Amino acid sequence: MTTVTDPDAGAPGVGWEAHADLVVVGGGVAGLTAARAASRRGLRVLTVSKGGPTDTATQYAQGGIAVVAPTGDSVDAHVADTLAAGGGLCDEAAVRSIVAAGPDAVAALTDLGAVFDRGRDGDVARTREGGHSTRRIIHAGGDATGAEVQRALGAAGLPVLFGTAAARILTDGRGVVGVLVLDGRGAGVIHTPAVLLATGGLGQMYSCSTNPAGATADGIALALHAGAAVADVEFVQFHPTVLFTPGGIGRRPLISEAVRGEGAHLVDSRGRSVTDGVHALGDLAPRDVVSRAIAERLTELGEDHVLLDARAVEGFPTRFPTITAACRDAGLDPTRDLLPVAPAAHYSCGGVVTDVHGRTSVPGLYAAGEVARTGLHGANRLASNSLLEGLVVGERAGIAATERADLPVEVRDAALPTCAILDRRVLQPAMTRSALVVRDADTLVETAGLLASAPRRVCGDVAALEDAALTLAARALTGAALRRTESRGCHTRRDHPASDPEQARSIEQRLDDDRLVLTAVAVPEPQLTGVN
């Protein structure tokens, strides 16, 4: 039996143990896709998830999947749109690799039973979202694409340990050998030569976000403690149209970009367009542009929300049933009322540095989905590229994990970690104040000092693990945001409003004895020569 020690307990405690060829941490699109891919190739796969079957960001994804249409579109066009949104920090080779694999990934999902909406002609219906040059977004249930993806992947029936949180990735000189987890039985160890991080994002770092309660930057912390690098964590995308409620905190319902794709418009309290003259695409500009335009208008007017006019969208309740229900819960009718909206934390564009097969720099450690930084998103994610990336890289990472299948591993002991922990009731307001849509050095320095003062204690329960992960990820985010003395993509500095060509680099970070070491890394120059 593996011994699990608690450094404050005075004596070792004996925990439970299990064995697997691959442990997947997280049960959303990337994790479930990887688990299926590895299982089909004979690996014993065990998925661990902090919450229940639908406590994932995938479940809440509304808009759809960005995938090249068979006519009137091309891989080159999708790549060009992605690069334009990414603010000069996308890796074009990674973008092309993932985008080109989209049609096959969607076909595989359809074969699994996923049902996408169809138009009157019987073909798969497509809509347009911000930053896209054409209608290439496929969707399900009107605005419930993520729920359909979750349903189809979850039907595979692979083993999942729900209510189980990963505390540490365990390594030796050969790489990964196991993972220390916490569940209702206490601490346990799963012996495994391969771990895939598919933990989602960090939205709970802020007082208000579109993310589920479990989005606490777990994967970033796990990867850093295992010796892997993270990059671009300063680039947090704020969805421009989240349903606003005075004093609302926690997960807030978003109003999909597809609503604007179908003709809705943003106006301020005086009836003026928010995006006129800001960008050629107007209300369908990339998300960073729209969020920044809203933030600037709110500052100008001294108000806390703008308005989305969707009254002219034909058949709104049928096309957007989830959004309609959320509006009605707030006492609003989108066919008659102007909808109050404001930006809120939505998606982490950076994360654990991987290749397009999910491999990190630590042998046996993989990452896919929002937690990973493949080079697809750069400084700002193009709308609906997230489910695409989860499907494509999740599949590839599950296959890549087979390279470790025959490696014998054994964990002889593991200790519950001691970490710096800042209570999230303090952390969330501080990050909301200093690292929102627009930032400046003064507030970032103030928050960095607060984070540096966080006390250390043993992470003996899930809440402590989450707060420790948020604390470490917030340190990484504020450090990179201070280092990036320019505005680029979804990172906007009030005190450095222009972009600096010399800073068109990713900021990588590694953990060295609890100190985050930052390094600027060059991004390959784009080679795109034309768009078909």
N, C-alpha and C positions, 0 to 999 in steps of 0.2 A: 504493500500500500504506500502511495506517495505521501510524504509528510508535508503539510502546509503549515507554515509558521506565522504567527502573529507577533511582530517584534515587541509589542506592548503587553502581551499576555503573560510573559514570564515563562511559558512552557509551550512546546509545539502542540498544535492540534492536528488530529488526523482527519483528512478530508476524503471525499469521494473521488473516483477517477473513471475515465473512459478512454477509448481509443478510436481514432479515425484517420483516414488517409488525407482528408481535407476538412478543416473547420471553417465554415462560413459565418462571419459575424455580421448579422443584419439580414432582414427578410423582405427587402424591397425588390425592385426589378433587377438590379445588378446581382444581388446575392442569390435570388432564386434561379436566375438564368445560369449563373455559374454552377450552382449546385446540380442543376439538371444536366449541364454539359459534362461535368466530372462524373456524375453517377452513371451516365450512359456509357462512359468509357471504363467502367468497372471499379471506380474508386468508392470507398466507404466514406460517405459525406455526412457530416453532422452540422446542422445550422443552429446557431444560438441567436436568440432575439430577446431584447430586454422587455418588449411588450407582448401584445397578442398578435394574431394573424394579420390584422389590418392596421396596426400602429406604425405605419410607414409613410414617408413623404410620397411614395408612389401612389398610395391610395388616394391622395388629395390632388394629384395632378389633373388639371382640367383640360388645357388646350389640346394637346395631342402629341404626335410623333412627327418630327420633321424628316421627311424621306423623299428623295427625288421622284418626281412624277414621271410616268412613262412617256408623256408627250408634253411639249412646251416647256421642258425643264432639262437640266443636265447636272452631272456631278460638278462640272466646272462652275456652274451658276451657284449651286449650294455652297461650294467651297468659297467662292468669292464673297457671298453674303456673310459667311461665318468669319472670314478674315476681316471684313469691313467692321463687323461688330466687335471684334476682339482687340481693337486698339493697338495693333502692332505686336502683340505678344503671343499670338497663336503660332503653333508649329504646323506649317502648311502640310508637311508629309503626314502628320498625325491626323489633321483635319481630313485630308483626302482619303486616307485609309479608312477612317470611321464612316465618313459620308458615303463612300462607295459601297460599303458593306450593308448599308441601311435596307435596301430592298430585300435582300436575302434574310436579314434579321426579322423583318416584318412578316415575310412569308412563313418563316418558321413559327412565329407567334400565332399566325392565322391557322397554321396546321395544328397547333396545340388547342385551338378552339376559340381564340379571341375573335370577337365580332366587331367590325368597324362599320360606321355609318355609311350609307350609300345614298347617292343622289337619285333624282328622278329617272336618270338614264340607266340606273342599275350599277354604275361604276362606283368605286370607293369615293366618297365625298372628300373634298379638300378645301381648307380655308387658308387664309393668309394671316400672318402675325407680324409683329414689329421686326423690321430689319430684313425681312424676306422680300425678294424681288418678284415672287410669284406665289400662287396658291399651291403649297406642297404639304400642308399640315393635315394628316389624317387623324380622325377622332372617333370616339365611341360614346354612345349614350348621350350624344350632344356635347356635354361638357364633363363627362365622367370617364375620360380615357384611362386615367391611372387606376381607377377601380376595376375596369375591365382587364387591364394588364395584370393587376394583382390577382384577380380571380382566375385567369387562365393559367398563370404560372403556379399559383397555389394549388391548383387541381392535380398537380403531379404527385402529391402525397408523399414527398420525401420527409425524413425525420427532422423535426425541429424541437429544440428545447426552448419553449417560451418562458418568459420571466427570468432569463439568464443573461447576466452582463459579463463581458470580458473585462478583466482587471489588468492583465499584463500578457504580452506575447513573450514566451520563454524561448531563449536561444542558447546555442553553444557555438563552438568554432565553425560548425557546418551550416549554421543558420537556424531556422525555426525548429524547435523540438516539441513545442506544446503551447497551451494557452491556459492561464489561470482564470477561473470564472467564479462568479458568485450567483447563487440561486437560493431558493427557500431552504435548502439543506445546508447552506453555508458555503465555504470555499471548496472548490474542486479543481482538479487538473485533467485536461484532455490531452493525452499524448498524441501528437500529430506532427508530420514533417512539413505541413503546409497550412497556412491561414490566409483566408481572403477577407479583407476589410471591406464591408459594404454597408457602412454605418450611417450614410447620409451626411447631413450638413451640421451647421452650428447656429441655427436660427434662434435657439433658446439663449444665446448670448445677449439678445436684445429683449426689451420689455414687450415688444409686439412683433410678431412675424407670421408668416404663412405656414411655418413648419410645425410638425407634431411635437408633443412634449419630449420625445426621446431624442430630438436633434440637439445633442449636447457636445458635439465635437469629439466624441469618443475615439473615432478612428484616427484623428490627427494626433491625439495624445498617445494612443497605443503605438502608432508608427514612430513618433519621436522617441519614446522610451525604448523602442526596439532597435534604434539606431538608423532609421530611415530618414530621408529628407522630406520636407514639405516646401511648397513654393506658392507664390501668388496669393497668400491668404489675406492680403489687404483688400483684394477685390471681392467684395460682397455685393451681390446684385440685389437691389431693392426693387420689388415689383411696384410699378407706379400706381396701380389701381387696386388697392386693398380696401374693402368696405370699411369705412370709418365710423366709429362709435365713440363719442366723448368718454375718455377715461378707460377705453378698452385696452386690455392687456392680454398676453398669452397668444395662442394661435387665433388669427383672424382670417375670415374667408376672403379669398381674392376674387376679383372679377377678371376673368381670363382676357388676355390680349385678343383672343378671337372675337370678342364682343366689338372691339374697335375694328377688327378685320371685316366684320359684317356691317360696319357703317356708323358705330357710335362715336361721339366726339367729346373731348375734354374742354370744359369751360370753367371760368372762375365765377365768383359770386356776382360779378357784374355782367356776366354773359359773354365775356371776351374769350376767344380761343386761347388755350394755354400754349399751343405749339406752333401757331402761325409765325413764320419768319425764323423759327428755331432750326428747322431741318427740312430738307426737301420732301421727306416722307411724312411730315406732319405728325398726326397722332399715331402713325405706324413707324415712327423712328425707333431705333434700338432702345432698349429699356433704360440704359443709363442716361440717354438724352432726354427721354420723357420724364424720368424721375427727377432729374436735375431741373428741368423746366418747371415742374410742379413745385419743387422746393424753393426755387427762386421767386415764383409767383406768390407763394405763401409768405415768404419773408417780406416781399414788397407790400402785401396787403395786411400783414399781421394776423393771418388766419391759420386754421389748422387743417383745412381740407379744401379740395376743389370738387367739381361736379362732373359726373359722366352722364351725358345725354344719350340714352339708348332707346328713346321712345320711337324712333323711326325704324328700328331693326325689325324686320318682318318675322313673325312667328317666334318671338323671343322665348316664351315659356316652353315651347317644344324644342327649339334649338339649344337652349341653355337651362335645362330643368334644375340642375344643382344650384346655379347662381340664383335662379328665380326663388327657390326655396330659402336660400340664405337671406335674400332681400326681404322676403315676406316675414321671416323670423325677426327682422329688424323693423318691421312695420312699413316696408317700402314695396311699391309695385313698379318694376322696371318698365312696364308699358305706359306708365303715367307719370312717374316721379323722376326727377333728377337724382342720381345716386351719389352720395357723399363718398369720396375716395381720397386716399393719401398713400404715399410710398411706405412700404414696410419691408423688413429683411425677408429675403426670399430664397437666395441660392448662393452657395459658396463656389466661386469660380476657380479658386485654387484648391490645394489639398496635398495629399501624399503624392510625391513624384513617382510616376510609373511610365512604362512604355505602353504601346497600344495593345499589349497583351496582358496588362495589369501587373507586370513584374516591377517590384521596387528594388532598391540597392541591397536589400537584405535577402539572402537566399531563402526561398520558401515563404516569403511574405508578399502577398499580392493585394491589390486594391482596385476597386471598380465602382463606378457610379459617382455620386456627388462628392464622396470623400477623396476621390483621386484627382490628380492633376496630370492629364495625358498630353496637354498642349492643344486640345480641341477648343477650349473656351477663351484662352488668353486673358485679357483684361475685362472681358464682358461676354457673358454667354448669349448666343443667339437663341431666340425663343424656340422652345420645343426640341432643342438639340439634346436635352438631358435624358429623356427616355430612350432616344436613339443611342446615346453613348452607353447607357446601362445595358441595353440589349446586346450591342456589339462587343463591348469590352468585357461584359460579364461572361458571355459565351467563350471568348478567347481566354480569359483568365481561368475558367474552369478546365479548359483543355490544357493550358500551360501547367496547371498544378499536377498533371500526370507525370511531369518530369521528376517529381519528388516521391512518387508512389512507393518505390521499393526501398526507400531509405529507412533503416531501422532507427528509432529514436526512443529515448527514455528520459523522463524528468525525475530526478532524484529528490529534489526539494524545491519549494517555491515559497516566497514570502509575500504576504499582503503588503502592498506598497504604502510608503509614507510620502505624502505629497503636499505641496502648497495649495491651500483651499481658501478661496474667497467666496463667502456666502453669495449665492446668485441674487439674493434680494438687494445686495449692495452692488454686485457686478453688473446686472442688467441695466439699471439706471445710468451707471457710469459709462457703459459702452454705448447706450442710446444717446447720451449727451455728446460723446466725443468721437464716435466712429460711425455716424449715420451717413446720409447721402452726401453731405458736405462736411469737411473736417478742417481742423487747423491745429497748429503745433501746440498752442497753449493747453487746449483741452486734452489732447493726446498725451502730453507730458504729465498732466495731472492724473490721468487714469493709469498711465504706466507706473507712476509712483504708488498709487493705491494697490495695483496688482503686485508690485514688488514687496509690499508689506504683508502679504497674505501669510497667515500662520500655517505651520506644517502639522499634519496629523495623519494617522493611519486611515486608509480608505477601507473601512470594514463593512460598508454597506453601499448599495447602489447610488443613493443620493450623494454620498461623499465622493464616489468615483466620478459622477457626473459633474459635480462642482469643481473637482480637481481638473477634469478635462477642459471645462470651460475656462478655468483660470489659466491653464497653460496655453490654450488656443488664443485667448484674449491677449496674453503676453506676446505671442507670435504676431498677431494681427496689428497691435499697436506699434510694435517694434518696426514692422515692415512699413506701416503707414507713415511713421515718422521718417523713416529712411527715404521713402519715395516723395521727394520734394517737388512734385509736379502733379498735374491732373491728367489721368489717363483712364479710359474705359469707365468702369463704375467707381473708380477712386477719384474723388474730387477734393482738392485742397483749396480752401478759401484763400489761404495765404500764398498759394502757388497755382494760380488759375490756368496757366498755360502748360502745354505738354513740352517736355524737354527731350529732343531726339537722343541725347546721350543717356537717358534713363530708360530707353526702350529695351529693358532687360528684366528677366525674372529675378525675384529675390528669393533665394533658397535659404532654408534654415535647418540646422541640426542641433540636437541637444548634446551639450558637453558638460557633464557633471552639474546638471540643472541650470546651465547657462546656455541661452540660445545664441548660436553663432550665425550671423547673416552673411551671405555671399551673393553678389550680383552675377548672374549667368546670362550669357548672350543667347538670343533666340534666333534660329535660322532665318535668313532673309527669304521673303516670299518669292516664289518662282513662277507664280501664275501669270501666263502670257496672254490669255484671252478667255472669253466666256462664250460658250456656244448657245 
